[in-house]
Structure formats: C-alpha cells, structure tokens
Amino acid sequence: MATLTINHDGLKKLREQLGSPTNETLARRMKVDAATVSRVLSGKSTPGASFIAGAVLAFGATRFSDLFLVVDK
C-alpha cells in the first residue's frame, strides 16, 4: 500500500521562497487549521485530503513532488 508523506526539504525551500516561515502563516495560506499543519509536519498525522488540497492551493499543482513523497509500505 502506498501513502503520502511530507517532503520536508522541499517544503522548507518552498516556504522560504513564499515567505511562509511559520506554521500559522502556512496554515492561513493553505486554508487549514494551524494544529493540522503542526500534526502533519511533526509526523503525528498523515496528510489528509484537506491538507493535500491546501498545499496545492498554496504552492500550485506543479510543486506537488516538492511537497510530498510517495512511500510504499
């Protein structure tokens, strides 16, 4: 079974480029709760549909592979 995980290095670079250094700023750009961003980025939760859609909204679909890694479990 494959799942998505965060590409932390790619996300860090994109956040710096867009001036979204804090989780709160990122959450506003993604239109999700800051607690959701915190849980996903810390590994406590996997990225759900609203997180993935918010990331695409904030960074664009062409950056999907910079944001996420597909992991085969």
N, C-alpha and C positions, 0 to 999 in steps of 0.2 A: 504494500500500500504506500502510495506517495503522499507527501504532505508538504506544505509550505513552511518555511522558516524565514526569519529576518536575515538579510544580508547586512550585517551591522557595519561593515566597512563602507559599502555602497551607500547606505542610508546616511552615515556620518558625512560623507562627501556632499551628498545632495542637500542635507540640512545646512551645511556651511555655505553652499552656493546660494541657497534661497533665504538665508538669514533666519533660520528656524532653530536656534541653538537649544531652546528649552523644550521639554515635553509639552508644556502648556501651549506654547506657540505652535508647535507641531499639531497638537490636538485641534486647535482652532482652525488651522489650515485644512485639516482632514475632516473637520466637522464631526468629530467623535469626542468622547469624554476623555479628559486627561488621565484618569485612572486606567482606562482601557489601553492607552498608549504605554503607560508605565508597566502594566502587567505583561503586555506583549513584548516590549523591549527587554524586560528583565527575564523573560522565558517562563513566567508563571502561567501564561496563556498562549495558545497558538493564535495566529492571525485569523480572525473570522471574516465573514463576508463584509461587514461594515468597515472593518479596519482596512481590508484589501481595497475596497471601493474608495475609501477615504484617501489612501495612499496614491491611488491612480488619479483621483481628483486633484490632490495637492501637487503631484510631481509629473503627471502625464503618463499615458499608457506606454510610451516608448521607453520609459525608465523602469518598467516592471522588473527586468532582470537585474537592475542595480539595487532594487529594494528587497527582492525575495530570492530564495534558493529553493529548488525542489529537492526534497530529501526522500529517498526510497527507503522505507522501513521494512 
